[in-house]
Amino acid sequence: MIRKIIQIDEEKCSGCGLCASACHEGAIGMVNGKAKLLRDDYCDGLGDCLPACPENAISFVEREAAAYDAEAVKKNMEAKKSAASGHASFAQSASDASAETDCTSRLGQWPVQIKLAPLAAPYFAGASLLIAADCTAYAYARFHEDFMRGKITLVGCPKLDAVDYSEKLAEIIRQNDIRDITTVRMEVPCCGGLEYAVGKAIRESGKSIFHQVVTISIKGEILNQA
């Protein structure tokens, strides 16, 4: 059927997630740091999301789309509510367990800023390297335990530093025996620069190194690991 439905301009979308929060039907989700209409039949065409978008990236169009399915929306929202309740219970249990143990820093070297790190150092020998966006340690509560433990950590923000880290990272990889690399980034688009820089550095180093990318949501949850 032809009906009024939202359209999201990914070029304008900043990845803030405000539209997803404003959508009471769960029709909008964050995919690779951009807002996306997940299912046509979840969108009621009323546009609660439009005023929430600071970039004016959402508009109405008329096109062929599945009819709004209130029953499907109800089931989806009930499932999300149940999952959120379960996550809250798990988080509370984890918090209680954590309170019984010491909070230990897992930092293995200094400095940690990519710009300040030396090109070669003894701690790089045979190291598993963690390259993380600055914000990830603030967004993800168990950052030290889940990501820094057993790794050499380098952090940076390509947007704030306004530099291409790839040349320096390539030299670090080239001059040292790096075993593997984990990049932890936020879901926001600017963090794509860090992921790109690490991938480019590995290619330019001429070495074959396992590289894993973990994306953290603006709510502090792991979105994916690739």
C-alpha positions in Angstrom: 0.0 0.0 0.0 1.1 3.6 -0.6 1.2 5.5 2.7 3.1 8.2 4.6 6.2 7.0 6.3 9.5 8.4 7.6 12.7 8.7 5.7 16.2 9.1 7.3 19.0 10.9 5.5 22.1 9.0 6.6 24.4 11.8 5.3 22.8 14.3 7.7 22.5 11.8 10.6 25.0 12.4 13.4 24.3 9.2 15.2 23.0 10.9 18.4 20.2 8.3 18.8 17.6 10.8 20.0 15.2 9.8 17.3 15.4 6.1 18.4 14.6 7.1 21.9 11.7 9.3 20.8 10.1 6.5 18.7 7.6 4.8 20.9 7.0 2.0 18.5 10.7 0.8 18.2 10.7 1.4 14.5 14.1 3.2 14.6 17.3 1.7 15.7 21.0 2.5 15.5 23.0 0.5 12.9 26.7 1.2 12.4 26.4 4.5 14.2 23.5 5.7 12.1 19.7 5.9 12.7 17.8 3.4 10.5 14.1 2.6 10.0 14.1 -1.1 11.1 10.7 -2.1 9.9 8.0 -0.3 7.9 5.2 -2.0 9.8 6.5 -0.5 13.1 6.2 3.1 11.8 2.8 4.7 12.5 3.6 7.7 10.3 2.9 10.2 13.1 6.4 11.5 13.2 7.2 11.7 16.9 10.9 11.3 15.9 11.0 14.4 13.6 11.3 17.1 16.3 13.8 15.0 18.2 16.4 15.1 15.4 18.8 18.0 15.8 20.1 17.6 12.3 16.7 17.6 10.4 17.7 14.3 9.0 14.2 12.8 9.1 11.3 13.7 6.8 8.0 12.2 5.6 7.7 10.5 2.2 4.8 8.6 0.6 5.8 5.3 -0.8 4.9 1.6 -1.0 5.2 0.3 2.6 3.7 -2.4 4.8 0.7 -1.3 6.8 1.3 -0.2 10.4 0.9 -3.3 12.6 0.0 -2.3 16.1 0.0 -5.9 17.3 3.5 -6.5 16.1 4.6 -3.3 17.7 3.1 -4.3 21.0 4.8 -7.7 21.0 8.2 -6.1 20.1 8.0 -3.5 22.9 7.0 -6.2 25.4 10.0 -8.3 24.3 12.3 -5.2 24.7 10.9 -4.5 28.1 11.4 -8.1 29.2 15.0 -8.0 27.9 15.7 -4.7 29.6 14.4 -6.1 32.9 16.6 -9.1 32.6 19.6 -7.0 31.8 18.9 -4.7 34.8 18.8 -7.8 37.1 22.1 -9.1 35.6 23.7 -5.7 35.9 22.7 -5.4 39.6 24.0 -8.9 40.3 27.3 -8.0 38.6 27.5 -4.8 40.6 26.9 -6.6 43.8 29.6 -9.1 43.0 32.0 -6.4 41.9 31.5 -4.6 45.2 33.0 -7.6 47.0 36.2 -7.4 45.0 39.0 -4.9 44.7 39.0 -2.5 41.7 42.4 -3.0 40.2 43.8 -0.9 37.4 44.9 -3.0 34.4 47.1 -0.4 32.8 50.3 -2.0 31.8 52.4 1.0 30.6 52.7 4.8 30.3 52.0 7.0 28.4 48.7 5.8 26.9 48.0 8.6 24.3 48.8 7.5 20.8 50.5 10.9 20.1 52.8 10.4 23.1 53.6 6.7 22.8 57.2 5.7 21.8 57.7 3.9 18.5 59.5 1.1 20.2 59.5 -0.1 23.9 60.1 -3.3 25.7 56.4 -3.6 26.7 55.5 -3.9 23.0 57.4 -7.2 22.7 54.8 -10.0 22.0 52.0 -7.6 23.1 48.3 -7.8 22.5 47.6 -4.2 21.6 44.4 -2.4 22.6 43.7 0.8 20.6 40.7 2.6 22.1 38.8 5.7 21.5 39.0 8.1 24.5 35.2 7.9 25.2 35.0 4.1 25.4 36.6 3.9 28.9 33.9 6.3 30.2 31.0 4.7 28.4 31.8 1.1 29.2 31.8 0.4 32.9 34.1 -2.7 32.9 36.6 -1.3 30.5 39.7 -2.3 32.6 38.6 -5.9 33.2 37.1 -6.7 29.8 39.4 -4.9 27.5 42.7 -3.7 29.2 43.5 -6.8 31.1 46.6 -8.4 29.6 47.0 -5.8 26.9 49.1 -2.7 26.1 46.7 0.2 25.8 46.9 3.2 23.4 44.0 5.7 23.3 43.1 8.6 21.1 40.4 10.6 19.3 40.9 11.4 15.6 38.3 14.1 15.8 39.9 16.0 18.8 43.5 15.4 17.8 42.7 16.1 14.1 45.5 13.8 13.0 45.9 10.6 11.0 47.2 8.0 13.5 47.9 5.4 10.8 51.5 6.4 10.1 52.6 6.2 13.7 50.7 3.0 14.4 52.2 1.4 11.3 55.6 2.2 12.6 54.8 0.8 16.0 53.6 -2.4 14.4 56.5 -2.6 12.0 59.2 -2.1 14.7 57.7 -4.4 17.4 56.4 -7.9 17.7 52.7 -7.1 18.1 50.7 -10.4 18.5 47.2 -9.1 17.8 45.2 -5.8 17.9 41.8 -5.0 19.4 40.2 -1.7 18.4 37.4 -0.4 20.7 35.4 2.4 19.3 32.1 4.2 20.0 29.1 3.8 17.6 29.3 7.5 16.6 30.6 8.2 13.1 33.7 10.1 14.1 35.1 6.9 15.7 35.2 5.4 12.2 38.4 7.4 11.7 40.2 5.4 14.5 39.0 2.0 13.1 40.2 3.1 9.6 43.6 4.3 10.9 44.3 1.0 12.6 43.3 -1.1 9.5 45.5 1.2 7.3 48.4 0.9 9.7 48.3 -2.9 9.7 48.3 -2.9 5.9 51.1 -0.4 5.7 53.2 -2.3 8.2 53.4 -5.2 5.8 52.5 -7.7 8.6 49.6 -10.1 9.0 48.0 -9.4 12.4 44.6 -10.5 13.7 42.5 -7.4 14.2 39.2 -7.3 16.2 36.9 -4.3 16.3 34.5 -3.8 19.2 31.8 -1.1 19.0 30.3 0.4 22.2 26.9 2.1 22.1 26.3 5.6 23.6 24.4 3.7 26.4 27.6 1.8 27.3 26.7 -1.6 25.8 28.7 -3.7 23.4 26.9 -3.5 20.0 29.1 -5.9 18.0 32.5 -7.5 17.8 34.0 -8.1 14.4 
